[in-house]
Amino acid sequence: MQKTKGAAASTTQANAKPFKAQHFNLPTKTPPTKIAAVNFQQGRHIQGSQNWQGSQYTVFRNYSSQWHNRNWWSGHYNRVIFVYGGWYAWNAGYWYPAWGYAPNSYYAYDGPIYGYNGLPPDQVTANVQSALQQQGYYHGEVDGLLGPLSRAAIADYQRDRGLYITSAIDRPTLQSLGMT
């Protein structure tokens, strides 16, 4: 995994122009058909995350897919929302797939999504797609799905900025994009 060394990371983030959050009109009430759903794997960890250093990656290193029913999720999290056929729980600045909240839920991505400006995960993703599109990294539709094209664009951006290549929406990437 690549990482910026010392001052270069600070410079990249310090030079980021503020990005104004937008609201996108996304059809989030039904599962998309163009991106296959990921399959649940109990206890799955994010590959490579053990190599990402720093407190901003702790949530990724500690993530483990867990299956719980609706009552468990509702009893443990104050904010659980429905987006694109799947349920997401809000915890400590991140959106997590609420596996098992509804057994046949759809998820395009299995992992935490860093929160931004109080937006739900689809809007966070759409804002990242828009910012990456403006910078020439993302060439797909701004659809709010963290699918393969979005993850590839994020990885290219992270590589060019000297960030860890997580292919995920994480705090350092949002900071670098001016979304903090």
One Martini backbone bead per residue (centre of mass of N, CA, C, O) as a GRO file, in nm:
protein
  180
    1MET     BB    1   0.099   0.034   0.017
    2GLN     BB    2   0.039   0.367  -0.001
    3LYS     BB    3   0.214   0.665   0.126
    4THR     BB    4   0.249   0.952   0.261
    5LYS     BB    5   0.516   1.163   0.350
    6GLY     BB    6   0.455   1.376   0.574
    7ALA     BB    7   0.426   1.682   0.430
    8ALA     BB    8   0.267   1.594   0.177
    9ALA     BB    9  -0.005   1.535   0.314
   10SER     BB   10  -0.050   1.816   0.433
   11THR     BB   11  -0.041   1.969   0.166
   12THR     BB   12  -0.273   1.831   0.023
   13GLN     BB   13  -0.487   1.912   0.242
   14ALA     BB   14  -0.427   2.224   0.250
   15ASN     BB   15  -0.492   2.259  -0.077
   16ALA     BB   16  -0.778   2.210  -0.048
   17LYS     BB   17  -1.074   2.275  -0.177
   18PRO     BB   18  -1.366   2.354  -0.096
   19PHE     BB   19  -1.656   2.142  -0.077
   20LYS     BB   20  -1.979   2.165  -0.171
   21ALA     BB   21  -2.251   2.036  -0.076
   22GLN     BB   22  -2.475   1.816  -0.232
   23HIS     BB   23  -2.796   1.737  -0.374
   24PHE     BB   24  -2.913   1.431  -0.491
   25ASN     BB   25  -3.135   1.274  -0.719
   26LEU     BB   26  -3.199   0.960  -0.594
   27PRO     BB   27  -3.298   0.613  -0.650
   28THR     BB   28  -3.312   0.471  -0.321
   29LYS     BB   29  -3.569   0.255  -0.304
   30THR     BB   30  -3.403   0.074  -0.507
   31PRO     BB   31  -3.230  -0.161  -0.640
   32PRO     BB   32  -2.982  -0.199  -0.838
   33THR     BB   33  -2.879  -0.350  -1.164
   34LYS     BB   34  -2.566  -0.266  -1.245
   35ILE     BB   35  -2.482  -0.371  -0.950
   36ALA     BB   36  -2.364  -0.604  -0.772
   37ALA     BB   37  -2.401  -0.765  -0.498
   38VAL     BB   38  -2.281  -0.826  -0.203
   39ASN     BB   39  -2.169  -1.075   0.004
   40PHE     BB   40  -2.205  -1.220   0.291
   41GLN     BB   41  -1.932  -1.233   0.549
   42GLN     BB   42  -1.856  -1.353   0.827
   43GLY     BB   43  -1.594  -1.160   0.961
   44ARG     BB   44  -1.510  -0.971   0.755
   45HIS     BB   45  -1.227  -0.813   0.630
   46ILE     BB   46  -1.026  -0.564   0.519
   47GLN     BB   47  -0.819  -0.570   0.276
   48GLY     BB   48  -0.507  -0.429   0.394
   49SER     BB   49  -0.573  -0.264   0.666
   50GLN     BB   50  -0.321  -0.352   0.841
   51ASN     BB   51  -0.136  -0.127   0.670
   52TRP     BB   52  -0.295   0.108   0.794
   53GLN     BB   53  -0.195   0.402   0.932
   54GLY     BB   54  -0.369   0.531   1.186
   55SER     BB   55  -0.661   0.651   1.328
   56GLN     BB   56  -0.825   0.692   1.048
   57TYR     BB   57  -0.810   0.346   1.014
   58THR     BB   58  -0.936   0.183   1.249
   59VAL     BB   59  -1.220   0.113   1.137
   60PHE     BB   60  -1.102  -0.074   0.912
   61ARG     BB   61  -0.937  -0.271   1.090
   62ASN     BB   62  -1.208  -0.342   1.279
   63TYR     BB   63  -1.373  -0.452   1.064
   64SER     BB   64  -1.673  -0.671   1.086
   65SER     BB   65  -1.892  -0.868   0.971
   66GLN     BB   66  -2.240  -0.853   1.084
   67TRP     BB   67  -2.523  -1.044   1.196
   68HIS     BB   68  -2.841  -0.883   1.250
   69ASN     BB   69  -3.126  -0.790   1.364
   70ARG     BB   70  -3.340  -0.531   1.386
   71ASN     BB   71  -3.339  -0.509   1.697
   72TRP     BB   72  -3.039  -0.483   1.735
   73TRP     BB   73  -2.987  -0.229   1.567
   74SER     BB   74  -3.201  -0.047   1.713
   75GLY     BB   75  -3.062  -0.094   2.006
   76HIS     BB   76  -2.756   0.027   1.908
   77TYR     BB   77  -2.889   0.246   1.704
   78ASN     BB   78  -3.026   0.564   1.627
   79ARG     BB   79  -2.926   0.534   1.311
   80VAL     BB   80  -3.137   0.390   1.058
   81ILE     BB   81  -3.118   0.345   0.703
   82PHE     BB   82  -3.258   0.360   0.370
   83VAL     BB   83  -3.053   0.241   0.086
   84TYR     BB   84  -3.071   0.078  -0.198
   85GLY     BB   85  -3.195  -0.185  -0.032
   86GLY     BB   86  -3.044  -0.086   0.235
   87TRP     BB   87  -2.899  -0.087   0.558
   88TYR     BB   88  -2.781   0.186   0.775
   89ALA     BB   89  -2.542   0.260   1.026
   90TRP     BB   90  -2.467   0.499   1.272
   91ASN     BB   91  -2.110   0.544   1.376
   92ALA     BB   92  -1.870   0.753   1.458
   93GLY     BB   93  -1.880   0.881   1.142
   94TYR     BB   94  -2.019   0.613   1.022
   95TRP     BB   95  -2.123   0.389   0.773
   96TYR     BB   96  -2.303   0.077   0.805
   97PRO     BB   97  -2.384  -0.222   0.730
   98ALA     BB   98  -2.705  -0.380   0.819
   99TRP     BB   99  -2.678  -0.682   0.861
  100GLY     BB  100  -3.012  -0.830   0.886
  101TYR     BB  101  -3.234  -0.622   0.910
  102ALA     BB  102  -3.280  -0.725   0.611
  103PRO     BB  103  -3.215  -1.016   0.454
  104ASN     BB  104  -3.259  -0.882   0.134
  105SER     BB  105  -3.043  -0.687   0.108
  106TYR     BB  106  -2.857  -0.421  -0.052
  107TYR     BB  107  -2.499  -0.420  -0.145
  108ALA     BB  108  -2.213  -0.266  -0.302
  109TYR     BB  109  -2.071  -0.247  -0.008
  110ASP     BB  110  -1.827  -0.373   0.243
  111GLY     BB  111  -1.821  -0.099   0.453
  112PRO     BB  112  -1.716   0.187   0.556
  113ILE     BB  113  -1.852   0.529   0.556
  114TYR     BB  114  -1.770   0.837   0.562
  115GLY     BB  115  -1.886   1.113   0.699
  116TYR     BB  116  -2.073   1.405   0.553
  117ASN     BB  117  -2.259   1.668   0.645
  118GLY     BB  118  -2.504   1.465   0.735
  119LEU     BB  119  -2.501   1.247   0.522
  120PRO     BB  120  -2.589   1.000   0.351
  121PRO     BB  121  -2.422   0.754   0.180
  122ASP     BB  122  -2.521   0.832  -0.109
  123GLN     BB  123  -2.439   1.138  -0.087
  124VAL     BB  124  -2.146   1.102  -0.029
  125THR     BB  125  -2.080   0.943  -0.285
  126ALA     BB  126  -2.182   1.158  -0.488
  127ASN     BB  127  -1.982   1.379  -0.401
  128VAL     BB  128  -1.730   1.220  -0.471
  129GLN     BB  129  -1.795   1.172  -0.766
  130SER     BB  130  -1.810   1.471  -0.844
  131ALA     BB  131  -1.523   1.553  -0.760
  132LEU     BB  132  -1.381   1.337  -0.942
  133GLN     BB  133  -1.503   1.437  -1.205
  134GLN     BB  134  -1.383   1.730  -1.198
  135GLN     BB  135  -1.077   1.582  -1.187
  136GLY     BB  136  -1.087   1.313  -1.392
  137TYR     BB  137  -1.153   1.020  -1.242
  138TYR     BB  138  -1.463   1.016  -1.302
  139HIS     BB  139  -1.685   0.848  -1.570
  140GLY     BB  140  -1.952   0.824  -1.440
  141GLU     BB  141  -2.233   0.812  -1.276
  142VAL     BB  142  -2.412   1.000  -1.049
  143ASP     BB  143  -2.543   0.749  -0.801
  144GLY     BB  144  -2.429   0.664  -0.499
  145LEU     BB  145  -2.237   0.423  -0.577
  146LEU     BB  146  -1.990   0.187  -0.448
  147GLY     BB  147  -1.848   0.085  -0.705
  148PRO     BB  148  -1.599  -0.001  -0.919
  149LEU     BB  149  -1.561   0.285  -1.046
  150SER     BB  150  -1.538   0.440  -0.781
  151ARG     BB  151  -1.304   0.279  -0.653
  152ALA     BB  152  -1.101   0.337  -0.881
  153ALA     BB  153  -1.104   0.647  -0.857
  154ILE     BB  154  -1.014   0.659  -0.566
  155ALA     BB  155  -0.746   0.509  -0.603
  156ASP     BB  156  -0.621   0.709  -0.804
  157TYR     BB  157  -0.635   0.953  -0.621
  158GLN     BB  158  -0.473   0.840  -0.384
  159ARG     BB  159  -0.216   0.785  -0.537
  160ASP     BB  160  -0.170   1.085  -0.640
  161ARG     BB  161  -0.177   1.186  -0.315
  162GLY     BB  162  -0.035   0.968  -0.116
  163LEU     BB  163  -0.237   0.770  -0.021
  164TYR     BB  164  -0.399   0.532   0.085
  165ILE     BB  165  -0.516   0.245  -0.083
  166THR     BB  166  -0.867   0.179  -0.026
  167SER     BB  167  -1.127   0.241  -0.207
  168ALA     BB  168  -1.245   0.444   0.005
  169ILE     BB  169  -1.443   0.633   0.226
  170ASP     BB  170  -1.230   0.850   0.385
  171ARG     BB  171  -1.099   1.099   0.562
  172PRO     BB  172  -0.843   1.172   0.390
  173THR     BB  173  -0.999   1.196   0.124
  174LEU     BB  174  -1.199   1.416   0.206
  175GLN     BB  175  -0.987   1.622   0.284
  176SER     BB  176  -0.848   1.635   0.003
  177LEU     BB  177  -1.137   1.727  -0.131
  178GLY     BB  178  -1.273   1.937   0.088
  179MET     BB  179  -1.464   1.741   0.301
  180THR     BB  180  -1.478   1.907   0.627
   0.00000   0.00000   0.00000
